[in-house]
């Protein structure tokens, strides 16, 4: 069974996004596009309607940290 995570797991989502989209600068991704990317991650179990700007900003910052660490 794959690891499951939801909106409250910003760090895990950031890691997953970095692994899946290693050449994508997180600051260049619109929140609407990032929302779709997140909800399509394997193991993501969050309710798509339960996200908000604050959650997406936290995820974007977690992803940015992973992106910068990888460079």
C-alpha positions, 0 to 999 in steps of 0.5 A: 500500500503506498504512503498516504498523505493529505493537505496537512503534509506540506513537507511531504507534498513538497518532496513529492513535487520536487521528485516528480517535477525536478526542473520546475521552479515552484515560483513559476507554477500558478496555484490552480496548476499546482493544485492539480499537480498535488491532487494527482500525486500517488498517495494523495488522499486529501479532499480537493475542495479542502485546500486554500491559498494558505495551504498552497503557499505553505506547499509552494515554500516546502517545494521551493526549499526542496528545489533549492536544495537540489540545485 
